[in-house]
Amino acid sequence: MKKLFALFLLSALFFSAASAQASVDPTDDFYEAALRWYIGGVISELPQLKPYPHDTVRRLLFTVMEKGDREQEAEAREYYESMFGKTWHISAETEGAGIVRRNGTTKENGADGSLSLSLEGGADVLFGKGFGAGGRACLSSGLSSDENNTVRELWSIPSYDNAIDPVSLGRVRIDFSADAVVSYANEKIGVSAGYNRTGYTNYIDGGNVLSPYAYHAPEFSFSYDGERFDFVQYFAALRASDMLGKNGPYGKFISFHALRFSPNRKIRLSYYDSVVYGKRFDPSYLIPVPSALIALANGYGDNVIAGFLFEYNFFPGVSWLTDVSIDRLDTTQLARFHLNSDNRLALKTGLSYAPKDSPCKLLTFSYTIISPYMYTSEDTNGESYNYHSYTNWGRSIGQNLPPNSDRLSLKIKLEPIKRFSVSTFASITRHANVYQSYSNEELKEIFSKGKHSTDGSIDSQYHKATPLLSQEHIMYAARGGAEVSYRFPRVKAGLFELHGIFSYTYIGNAGMDTPMYPDATAASNFDALRNAWKNQLHEEYDIFLSLGIKWTY
């Protein structure tokens, strides 16, 4: 153990969670500020894809500095100085996290903790005439009490993605992450290319497609912003994986385009579609026509998801956004009013409220539904690489909720005093494993084709139509807590920030995401496996706490 601690401390001297950067990171705090300025009417329109090109960010900040009130002008100026006042930056951060779990069924307690140290370097360059480039790289070393690194909340996602495989030695882990982008933009045209995450829609926590929390990828995008119509085209290379969690080769692609119509300041309507395919490169998907028509013509059975966005701005400070995505519709059965047919949909709708002259900076309230088998495509055995599922490196490109789930979420960000922010959050989530709906005969047919994922995740493939949350056992997760941050006044030595998160989560029927039929074959005793899975379901109470300090220069 002493050797592990020595290795950890030695790596901490050289390596370094990380500093966000708006040019490469669609989850940067800047995008929350941009949404507030947009809802408040200071900015007339936001680009459809995040991160924005460098020159677009510059023009938005200048607009707020010119048209915003004193507080908005000061905030925009601070963002401008942090992004463009200096070409490069470095930051160091140390963070400790712990989680305490209590099994309410067996009355057993457990706890895990971690400590991480990180060092990051980044740069943003405006070359003039609309051109820009940015990048960041981070080395981090972490020590965990658990070799499986379980100091995480339910369905949480890392802040950044590894560029290379991590180095692990017992409980010590060293990660390297990196993102980069080059861009060009003027008032009408935007072009970017890079290796980074991408987000679509104005939802802070992501919409139904192109989630800002999806694994980063080599990408290219083009956008046109007109008077009434805006268009965006996006293309990225993805990594395939099998349905049992093993990553495979590249050779999987996603093509996405969206058309937005703005008849007036209050209303915006968008149509979008994306297609995931593999084992070939198909330039026809770059043609700005509905991808379903091309997929129907080429006959490859590529995975097309189409959707609609409806945005209504009631008045300055209040906005309503609804995102509906369609993976599959059984129109024949729907025409007969058979609602239990194979319909794969995702819906997210919610309100955003950004009041002026108030300690409340932003309030968001949303409801999300992910139907069974949404995002999952192609009927294969679990050991074959799936080139059609809506994943990259095995992680969903859409919502981070698994299929057959819904969630009600509320978040309020407050700034009672300057540089001190408190974000309170609460959510209620339901989820069920679709494999509860299958009979023994159906299971025998499924496993006669090979191994399959049976944890109810995005890897659980379709066998028969399953109504939403209609299973015998349903998981309920109620989570609440607060996130706090204080930024000290900037000094010559740099900027220091303290931050922390506290959350409490109750989970009814925890263990829902445990495979129901692990390593099953057609000859398995399904009754015994089913009963064993039911017996491991339990009540769980989690308390999570993290504290960190960060320095940026």
C-alpha positions, 0 to 999 in steps of 0.5 A: 500500500505504501508503494501505491501511495508513493506512486500516486503522490509522485504522479501528482507532481507531474500530472493533473479534474480539469478546466473547462474550455468553451471552444472544445467543451459543449458543457462549459459554463459559458453555454449556460450563460449564453442561454440566460442571455438568449432567454433574457432577450440580449442575444437574438439567436444561438447557433444550433450546435455546441461548441460554437466557432471561436469568432461566434463566441467573440461576437456573442460576447461583444453583443452582450457587452454592448446590449446587456445590463451592468451585471451581464456586461461584466459577466461577458467581459470576464468570459472574454478575458478568460477565453481571449485575454491570454492565448494559453492557460494552465490549471491544477486541481485536487478533488476528494470524493466519497460515497456512503451506501446503505442497503435498506433490505439487508441493513448493510453499509458500505463506503468508497472514496477517491482522491485525484490530482490533475494538471491541464493546459489549454489554448485558444487563438483568434487568427483574425478574419473569422479563423480560430483554433483551440485545444486542451490536454489533461493528465490526471492521477487518481487513487480510489479505495475500490479498484472498480472505481465505484465512487460515482453516482447513478448513471453519472458520466466523466467530465472528459474522455480519455484520448488513450487507454488509462494506466492502472496499477491496483487502486492508482489510475492515470488518465490522459484526455485531450480535445482540439478544434479549428473553426471559421465563422462569419455572420452567416457561415460557420465551419469547424473540425476537431476531436471533441464532444458535440451538443445539439439543442439549448438544453443544458443537460442535452437533448435526445440526440447529439448529447454533449456528454457523449464520447468525443469523436473526430468530427466536422460541421457546417452551419448556415444562419439566415434570416428565417432559415438556419441549417447545420450539417454534422459528420463524425467517425465513431467506434463500434462496440458489441452488445456486451461492453467490448469496444471494437474498431472504428468504421462506424459513422454518424451523419446529422443535419437540422433545419430551423425555421424562425417565423418570429422572435417567439417561435422556432421550429426545427426538423432534424435527422441523424443516421448511424451506419458502418463498414462503409463510407456513404457520401450520399448521407451528406446530401441535405435531404431526409436520411430516411429516404437515402436509407430506404434507397440503399437498402442497408438498414441503417439506423435513422432517428428523426425528430422535431424541436419546438421552442416558444419564448413566452416573454423575455426570461421564459422559454419552453422547449420540446424535443421529440425523436422517432427511432421507429414507428409501427404505422400499420399497428398505430393505424389500428390503434394498437398502441403496444406495437414497436414504437421507439421514441424519446420525448423531452419537454421543459421550461427555462426561466432566467429572471433579471435582477435576481439572485436566481440566475437560471431555473430549469424544469423538464420531463423526459421519456425514453421508450423501450429499445430507443437508440438500439438497432440491429438484431445480432448476437451480443458478441458481434460488433454493432455498427448501427446502435446509437453509441460511441465507445459503448456510450449513448450519443443520445440521452444518458437515461437507459431505454424504458425510463422517464425522469422529472428534473428541477434545477435552480442556480442561485448567485446570492453574492458575487462569485458565489453560486449555489445550484440546487437540484432534484429529480425522480427517475423510473426505469425497468429492465425489459427482460422481465417481459419475456417468457421462457420460450422467448428467452430460449429463442433469444439465446439460441442466437448467442449471448445477449446483454440482459441488463436493460441498458441501451445494449438490450436488443429488441425481441418483441414490443414492450409497453413503457414501464409495464414490468413487474419490478420498476426502479425508482430513484429520487435524488436531491442536493446542491452544488456550490462554487466560490471564485476568489478575486483574480490576482497576479498568481491566477484564479482560485476556485473552491467547489463541492457537491452534496447529494442524497439518493434513494433507490427503490429496487436498486440492482435493476441494471444487473444482468438478469440472465448472465452468460445464459444459453438456450439450455439455461434454467431461466426460472432460477436465473430470474429468481436470483435476479429478483432476490438481489433487488433492494432498497438503497440510500446513497450519500455523495460528497465531493470537495475540490480546489482549483487554480488557473493561470 
